[in-house]
């Protein structure tokens, strides 16, 4: 299976990125990325979906309601607001910008809802050159959904994130089964690197618009090249009866966490000044 998908290689107009459970070869997680200047109709089918601005803003009309998304100028500038679309919904997005539509096959049909940027918890993880920022948009403790899990990670240039390497491919105590999509953007036209190993093997140079699929196995680190900040959107879903994000560290590298106790968080964090 090809787990690295270069920018443009999955495009299906009007979407620049299209990952479906069928195209990924798994059961639940999906992502579309839309460049918009005008109006686009979107059907969610059997998947709950977010409309999450990467840049720009829009209105979203769904189920007799219209939500206005202020959005943001870019992924490194601010946390964004977003709209949740239920499965079996017809929506109209009107605006200008670039929008991620992460999705997951859903059992339940929940109501359409708006989440303001201020309601999304921002977490600073790690320390030193393992410092990164996590915007926890749609996780069990931050937003109700059926299966969908969505967050974004911002890593300053020269730092490592998604580290220590970890996995979530077994249903056991402390770990849940989740398929994961990484969608990348890199500041200044630069590059980063993504590692996946174990039952799958990837060492890919990633640039803006690239995608890496993680059906199973250890993943990390995500490496930001010096001088270029790294962004990735994580989309996860799985078959478990509970919506949970539980991971296991690679025991060969788990000790690295202990080194953070004596180090400060990178002073370049958090990103953005208009939150």
C-alpha positions, 0 to 999 in steps of 0.5 A: 500500500502506498502510504505517502500521497504527494500533493495533487496526486489524490485530487478530484475536482473541486477538491485538492485532496481526497482520501476516502476509506475506500481509497485508503484501503481501510474502514473509517477515516477520510479527508477532503481539502477544498480551495474555494472562491464562491460556492460549493455543495457538499454531501456527507453521505455516511460520514460525519464531517467538519468544515475547518478553515485552513485559511479564509472564512465562509458560511455553511448552510445545512439543515435549515441553519447558516453558520458563519466561520470567521476562519483565519489567515493561515494555519500558523496564525490562529486557532480556527472556528469550525462547523460539524456536519452530521452524516446524511447531510447536504451542505452549501459552503460559500466563501473564499479560502482553503478548507479541510473536511475531515470525516469518519463513517458514523453510526449516529446522526448528531445535530449540526453545530458551530464551535468557536475558536475560543472553545478549542483547548490549546496544549503545549506538549514536550520541551526543548526541541521536542516542543509542539503545539496541539489544537484539540478541535474534535476529541472526546474531551473537547467536542461531541462526535460519533467516531471522528477525532481531529486535532492539529499539531504545529512544530517550530522549525528544527523541532521534532513532534509526534515523538516518542514514536507511538502506535494505536492499532490494538484493542487493549488496555491503554490503546485503541484501534485508530486509522490516522491521516496526516495532512501537512503544510510547511511554512515558507515553501519548505519541507519536513519529514515523516517516519512510520515503521513496524508493520508499515515503512515510510520515511517521506519528505513532506511539503504543503498538501502532502498526505501520509496514511497510517493504518497501523504501526509506530509513527513518529517523529514528524521532523520540522527542518530548521527555518521551516515551521511544520503543520499537520492535521490529524484525522482519526477514527476506528471501530471501537465501541468507545470514542477514545484516543489511546496510544502506546509509546515504542518502548525503545524510545519512551524514556525520552519523555523523562528528559522533558521534566528538566527542560523549558517549552520552546519560547516560540510557542504558542503560534499566533497572536489573534487567539 
